[in-house]
Amino acid sequence: MRKYMDLMIVMVTALAGWMATSAIQEPVTKKAEFTYEDFRIVPVRVHLLRAPDGHDAGTHLKLTDVERIFRKANAIWHAAGIHLWVESIVDEPAEVDAMAKSQKSANPEVLLPIRPKASLAPGMFHVYYIWDMPPNGIFMQRDGIFVKELAKLRKVEGGIDEPLPRVTAHELGHGLGLAHRQDTFNLLASGTTGTSLNATEIEKARSAMWEKRWILPVADFAKETDALQKSKPDQSKSRWKALADIPGASKIKEDAVKALGPAGTPAKP
């Protein structure tokens, strides 16, 4: 009987150890290293919604905040060979009549109506920054991604140093077909500062981009930019900047830096 009990203890201990390990470890898969030409460029229109004082539909963010947010968000997504290009930043009043003016908490069902229709456009993601709402962020559809300025996250080891870039990158991850995860260090975990992406997620996000013809490989994006430079040079600057900020060496990158002039050095996260 004693031998039987000892055997049972060993078996239970081994099973518990296997279950604990399988619950926290992901399959060991080497991530691909992406060359400059491997990158695909995701256009994003950023909306800074404004509202009367005390109304949760408004934000206090500025242009410099958006630039910082997307530098850091790109530091996350570059691991997947993806660059987020801020196609434009629209500073505009929210449609507050669509929301009760006394409302202090923008619920998800009232968020889509506060988007100004004039600034909607196909062929890109639309991220709206507002002051406050129940979740840190929410992906509703391609042109309905909301992030709150008051976002708060639980810190994890190795996580990002501020919430807004992480929440922005997280919600765009949903736009690229990724689901929530339980791994607290992962970008798709809920409410943490984690930013990691595993190989399966990277493959899924890159595969999802093939269905979105407005997400372009670097070479095609560069051709469009070159053509725009000749016809509308003022509109090509942000595109050259995107090409200059992608990591890696390439003749395309050299041309982008040259087109930008002395101020064309790549930005640091």
C-alpha positions as CSV (number, residue, x, y, z in Angstrom):
1,M,0.0,0.0,0.0
2,R,2.9,2.4,0.9
3,K,4.5,1.8,-2.5
4,Y,1.2,2.4,-4.2
5,M,0.7,5.7,-2.4
6,D,4.2,6.8,-3.2
7,L,3.6,6.0,-6.9
8,M,0.4,8.0,-6.8
9,I,2.2,11.0,-5.3
10,V,4.9,10.9,-7.9
11,M,2.3,10.7,-10.7
12,V,0.1,13.6,-9.3
13,T,3.2,15.8,-8.8
14,A,4.4,15.1,-12.4
15,L,0.9,15.8,-13.8
16,A,0.7,19.1,-11.8
17,G,4.1,20.2,-13.0
18,W,3.1,19.4,-16.6
19,M,-0.2,21.3,-16.3
20,A,1.5,24.4,-14.8
21,T,4.2,24.4,-17.5
22,S,1.7,24.0,-20.4
23,A,-0.4,26.8,-19.0
24,I,2.3,29.4,-19.1
25,Q,4.7,28.4,-21.8
26,E,4.2,28.9,-25.5
27,P,5.6,26.7,-28.2
28,V,9.2,27.6,-28.9
29,T,9.1,29.1,-32.4
30,K,11.9,31.3,-33.8
31,K,10.6,34.6,-34.9
32,A,11.4,35.7,-38.4
33,E,13.8,38.6,-38.9
34,F,12.4,41.0,-41.4
35,T,14.4,42.9,-44.0
36,Y,13.5,46.5,-44.9
37,E,11.8,45.2,-48.1
38,D,9.7,42.7,-46.1
39,F,7.9,45.5,-44.2
40,R,4.3,46.4,-45.0
41,I,2.9,49.8,-44.3
42,V,-0.4,50.3,-42.4
43,P,-2.1,53.7,-43.0
44,V,-3.8,55.2,-39.9
45,R,-5.8,58.4,-39.7
46,V,-5.6,59.8,-36.2
47,H,-8.6,61.9,-34.8
48,L,-8.1,64.2,-31.9
49,L,-11.7,64.7,-30.9
50,R,-12.6,67.9,-29.0
51,A,-15.6,68.6,-26.8
52,P,-16.8,71.2,-24.3
53,D,-15.0,71.2,-21.0
54,G,-16.1,68.3,-18.8
55,H,-17.3,66.2,-21.6
56,D,-15.7,62.8,-21.9
57,A,-15.8,62.8,-25.8
58,G,-12.9,65.3,-25.9
59,T,-9.2,64.9,-25.5
60,H,-6.3,67.2,-24.6
61,L,-3.7,65.4,-26.7
62,K,-1.5,67.4,-29.1
63,L,0.4,66.8,-32.3
64,T,3.6,66.0,-30.3
65,D,1.7,63.5,-28.2
66,V,0.5,61.6,-31.4
67,E,4.1,61.6,-32.8
68,R,5.4,60.1,-29.5
69,I,2.6,57.5,-29.3
70,F,3.1,56.2,-32.7
71,R,6.9,56.1,-32.4
72,K,6.5,53.8,-29.4
73,A,3.7,51.8,-31.1
74,N,5.9,51.2,-34.1
75,A,8.7,50.0,-31.8
76,I,6.3,47.2,-30.9
77,W,5.0,46.4,-34.4
78,H,8.4,46.5,-36.1
79,A,9.0,43.1,-34.6
80,A,6.3,41.8,-37.0
81,G,7.6,43.7,-40.0
82,I,4.8,46.2,-39.8
83,H,5.0,50.0,-39.8
84,L,2.1,52.2,-38.8
85,W,2.0,55.3,-41.0
86,V,0.1,58.2,-39.6
87,E,-1.6,59.3,-42.9
88,S,-3.0,62.4,-41.2
89,I,-3.9,63.9,-37.9
90,V,-7.4,65.5,-37.8
91,D,-8.2,67.9,-34.9
92,E,-11.9,68.1,-34.9
93,P,-15.0,68.5,-32.7
94,A,-16.8,65.4,-31.7
95,E,-20.5,65.0,-32.6
96,V,-21.5,65.6,-29.0
97,D,-25.2,65.8,-29.9
98,A,-25.0,62.1,-30.4
99,M,-24.2,61.7,-26.8
100,A,-26.0,63.1,-23.7
101,K,-24.2,66.4,-22.9
102,S,-24.2,65.5,-19.2
103,Q,-22.7,62.1,-19.8
104,K,-19.6,61.4,-17.9
105,S,-18.8,58.0,-19.3
106,A,-18.9,57.3,-23.0
107,N,-20.3,53.8,-23.4
108,P,-19.3,51.7,-26.5
109,E,-22.8,51.9,-28.0
110,V,-22.6,55.7,-28.3
111,L,-19.0,56.0,-29.6
112,L,-19.6,55.4,-33.3
113,P,-22.1,58.3,-33.6
114,I,-19.6,60.8,-32.2
115,R,-17.3,60.4,-35.2
116,P,-17.5,63.4,-37.6
117,K,-18.6,62.0,-41.0
118,A,-16.6,64.5,-43.0
119,S,-13.2,63.0,-42.0
120,L,-14.1,59.4,-42.6
121,A,-12.2,57.7,-45.5
122,P,-11.8,54.2,-46.9
123,G,-8.4,52.5,-47.2
124,M,-7.1,53.0,-43.7
125,F,-7.7,52.5,-40.0
126,H,-9.2,55.4,-38.0
127,V,-8.1,55.9,-34.4
128,Y,-10.1,58.3,-32.2
129,Y,-8.6,59.7,-29.0
130,I,-11.1,60.8,-26.4
131,W,-10.9,61.8,-22.7
132,D,-12.6,58.9,-21.0
133,M,-14.8,55.8,-21.4
134,P,-15.1,52.5,-19.5
135,P,-12.4,50.5,-21.3
136,N,-8.9,51.7,-22.1
137,G,-9.6,51.2,-25.7
138,I,-12.0,49.4,-28.0
139,F,-11.8,48.1,-31.6
140,M,-15.3,48.2,-33.2
141,Q,-14.5,48.3,-36.9
142,R,-11.8,49.6,-39.3
143,D,-13.0,53.2,-39.0
144,G,-14.0,52.9,-35.3
145,I,-11.1,52.4,-33.0
146,F,-11.2,54.4,-29.7
147,V,-8.5,55.0,-27.2
148,K,-9.0,57.0,-24.0
149,E,-6.5,59.6,-22.8
150,L,-6.9,58.4,-19.2
151,A,-5.9,54.8,-19.9
152,K,-4.3,52.9,-17.1
153,L,-2.4,49.6,-17.3
154,R,-1.0,47.1,-14.8
155,K,2.8,47.1,-15.0
156,V,4.6,43.9,-15.9
157,E,8.3,43.2,-16.2
158,G,9.8,44.5,-19.4
159,G,6.5,46.3,-20.3
160,I,6.2,49.7,-22.0
161,D,6.6,52.9,-20.0
162,E,3.3,54.6,-20.8
163,P,-0.3,53.4,-21.6
164,L,-1.3,55.2,-24.8
165,P,1.2,53.7,-27.2
166,R,0.4,50.2,-25.9
167,V,-3.4,50.6,-26.0
168,T,-3.1,52.0,-29.5
169,A,-0.9,49.1,-30.7
170,H,-3.2,46.6,-28.9
171,E,-6.4,47.9,-30.6
172,L,-4.7,48.0,-34.0
173,G,-3.7,44.4,-33.3
174,H,-7.4,43.5,-33.2
175,G,-7.7,45.3,-36.5
176,L,-5.1,42.9,-37.9
177,G,-7.1,39.9,-36.7
178,L,-5.5,39.1,-33.3
179,A,-7.5,38.0,-30.3
180,H,-7.0,38.6,-26.6
181,R,-4.5,36.4,-24.8
182,Q,-3.9,35.4,-21.2
183,D,-0.1,35.8,-21.3
184,T,0.4,39.0,-19.3
185,F,3.6,39.9,-21.2
186,N,1.8,39.8,-24.6
187,L,0.6,42.8,-26.5
188,L,-2.9,41.2,-26.7
189,A,-3.3,40.7,-23.0
190,S,-5.9,42.9,-21.4
191,G,-4.9,45.7,-19.1
192,T,-1.1,45.2,-18.9
193,T,2.0,47.0,-20.2
194,G,3.1,43.8,-22.0
195,T,4.2,44.3,-25.7
196,S,5.5,40.9,-26.9
197,L,4.1,39.1,-30.0
198,N,4.7,35.4,-30.6
199,A,5.5,33.9,-33.9
200,T,2.0,32.6,-34.5
201,E,0.5,36.1,-33.9
202,I,3.1,37.7,-36.3
203,E,2.2,35.2,-39.0
204,K,-1.5,35.8,-38.5
205,A,-1.2,39.6,-38.5
206,R,0.9,39.5,-41.7
207,S,-1.5,37.1,-43.4
208,A,-4.5,39.3,-42.5
209,M,-2.9,42.2,-44.4
210,W,-3.3,40.4,-47.7
211,E,-7.0,40.9,-47.5
212,K,-6.5,44.7,-47.0
213,R,-5.2,45.9,-50.3
214,W,-4.6,49.4,-48.8
215,I,-1.8,47.9,-46.7
216,L,1.2,48.0,-49.0
217,P,4.6,46.5,-49.2
218,V,7.5,49.0,-48.9
219,A,8.3,48.9,-52.6
220,D,4.7,49.7,-53.7
221,F,4.4,52.4,-51.1
222,A,7.6,54.0,-52.3
223,K,6.4,54.0,-55.9
224,E,3.2,55.8,-54.9
225,T,5.2,58.3,-52.8
226,D,7.6,59.0,-55.7
227,A,4.6,59.7,-58.0
228,L,3.0,62.0,-55.4
229,Q,6.3,63.9,-55.0
230,K,6.0,65.0,-58.5
231,S,2.4,66.1,-58.5
232,K,1.7,67.0,-54.8
233,P,5.1,67.4,-53.0
234,D,3.6,68.8,-49.8
235,Q,1.6,65.6,-49.3
236,S,4.5,63.3,-49.8
237,K,6.5,64.4,-46.7
238,S,4.8,62.1,-44.1
239,R,5.2,59.2,-46.6
240,W,8.9,59.8,-47.0
241,K,9.1,60.0,-43.2
242,A,7.5,56.6,-42.8
243,L,9.9,55.1,-45.3
244,A,12.8,56.7,-43.4
245,D,11.7,55.4,-40.0
246,I,11.5,51.7,-41.0
247,P,14.5,49.8,-39.6
248,G,17.1,48.3,-41.9
249,A,19.1,49.4,-44.8
250,S,17.8,49.9,-48.3
251,K,18.2,52.1,-51.4
252,I,14.5,53.1,-50.8
253,K,15.4,54.3,-47.3
254,E,18.3,56.3,-48.6
255,D,16.1,58.0,-51.2
256,A,13.5,58.8,-48.4
257,V,16.1,60.4,-46.2
258,K,17.5,62.4,-49.1
259,A,14.0,63.5,-50.1
260,L,13.4,64.8,-46.5
261,G,16.5,66.8,-46.4
262,P,18.6,67.6,-43.3
263,A,15.7,66.9,-41.0
264,G,15.2,63.4,-42.5
265,T,17.0,61.3,-40.0
266,P,14.9,58.3,-38.7
267,A,13.0,58.9,-35.4
268,K,13.9,57.0,-32.3
269,P,11.3,55.2,-30.2
